[in-house]
Amino acid sequence: QVQLVESGGGLVQAGGSLRLSCAASGRTFSSYGMGWFRQAPGKERDIIAAISRNGITRYYADSVKGRFTISRDNAKNTVYLQMNSLKLEDTAVYYCAADAGGWGTSRYEYNYWGQGTQVTVSS
């Protein structure tokens, strides 16, 4: 069992930056691939970034490539999402998730989810 708690969301102006954190409970954090998803009102929950167990392999959705960076610190049981050059369309609830099978791009591959943190980008 893994419990995930996101933090770092908030209100930011377009062009600004935020860093999201996701703290995981348990001793087996390094055995999970991790992903960040987001869901805007009325839309599907889509993956935006993922990272392998050892942090070497990273995936980004086209919509955030070059602006967002996913990283992890296995010693701290934490995964991060650095978000730069934020746009209005980045407004959503952001979720972190853990994948026991490695990492993937489908939400159905992920076993554990955090409660989400709201990110609102204003003009």
C-alpha positions in Angstrom: 0.0 0.0 0.0 1.3 3.5 -0.9 -0.2 6.7 0.2 0.5 9.8 -1.8 0.1 13.4 -0.8 0.5 16.3 -3.3 1.4 19.8 -2.3 2.5 23.0 -3.9 -0.5 24.0 -6.0 -2.0 27.4 -6.0 -2.8 30.5 -8.0 -0.1 31.9 -10.4 0.0 34.3 -13.2 0.6 33.2 -16.7 4.3 32.9 -17.4 5.0 32.1 -13.8 6.3 28.9 -12.1 5.2 26.4 -9.5 6.7 23.3 -8.1 4.5 20.4 -7.1 5.6 17.8 -4.6 4.2 14.4 -4.0 5.3 12.6 -0.8 4.8 8.9 -0.6 4.5 6.7 2.5 6.1 3.4 2.9 9.6 1.9 2.2 9.1 0.8 -1.3 8.8 4.1 -3.1 11.8 3.3 -5.3 10.0 0.2 -6.7 7.3 2.4 -8.3 7.2 4.3 -11.5 5.6 7.7 -10.9 3.4 9.9 -13.0 1.8 13.3 -12.9 -1.7 13.7 -14.3 -4.1 16.6 -14.6 -7.8 17.0 -15.0 -9.6 20.1 -16.0 -13.3 20.5 -15.5 -15.3 18.4 -18.0 -12.2 16.8 -19.3 -10.4 13.4 -19.0 -7.6 12.9 -16.6 -4.5 12.9 -18.8 -0.9 12.1 -18.1 1.6 15.0 -18.4 4.8 13.4 -17.1 6.2 10.1 -15.9 9.4 8.9 -14.5 10.9 5.4 -14.1 11.8 3.8 -10.8 15.5 5.0 -11.0 14.7 8.3 -12.5 16.6 7.7 -15.7 13.6 7.5 -18.1 11.2 10.4 -18.3 8.2 11.0 -20.4 6.4 14.3 -21.2 3.2 15.0 -22.9 3.6 17.3 -25.9 1.6 20.0 -24.2 4.2 20.4 -21.4 7.4 19.4 -23.1 10.1 22.0 -22.6 8.2 23.7 -19.8 7.7 21.0 -17.1 10.3 18.8 -15.5 9.6 15.7 -13.5 12.1 14.4 -11.0 12.3 12.2 -8.0 14.3 11.8 -4.8 14.0 8.2 -3.6 15.8 8.9 -0.4 13.0 11.4 0.5 10.1 9.3 -1.0 9.1 12.3 -3.1 8.4 13.1 -6.7 8.4 16.6 -8.1 6.9 18.5 -11.0 8.6 21.8 -11.8 6.3 23.9 -13.9 7.6 26.9 -15.8 6.1 29.3 -18.3 2.6 28.4 -17.1 -0.3 29.0 -19.5 -4.0 29.5 -18.9 -4.6 26.1 -20.3 -2.5 24.5 -17.5 -5.3 25.2 -15.1 -6.4 21.9 -13.6 -6.3 19.6 -10.6 -2.9 17.8 -10.6 -2.6 14.3 -9.4 0.5 12.1 -8.7 0.2 8.4 -9.1 2.3 5.3 -8.5 2.7 2.4 -10.9 3.8 -0.9 -9.5 4.6 -2.2 -13.0 7.2 0.5 -13.8 5.7 3.5 -15.5 3.2 4.1 -18.2 1.2 6.7 -20.0 -2.3 5.3 -19.3 -4.0 6.2 -16.0 -5.3 2.6 -15.9 -1.7 1.4 -15.3 -1.4 3.3 -12.1 -2.3 1.6 -8.8 -2.2 4.4 -6.3 -3.3 8.1 -6.5 -3.0 11.2 -4.4 -6.0 13.4 -3.6 -4.9 16.1 -6.1 -3.8 19.7 -5.8 -5.4 22.6 -7.7 -3.3 24.7 -10.0 -4.9 27.9 -11.4 -3.2 30.1 -13.9 -4.5 33.6 -14.3 -4.0 36.2 -17.0 
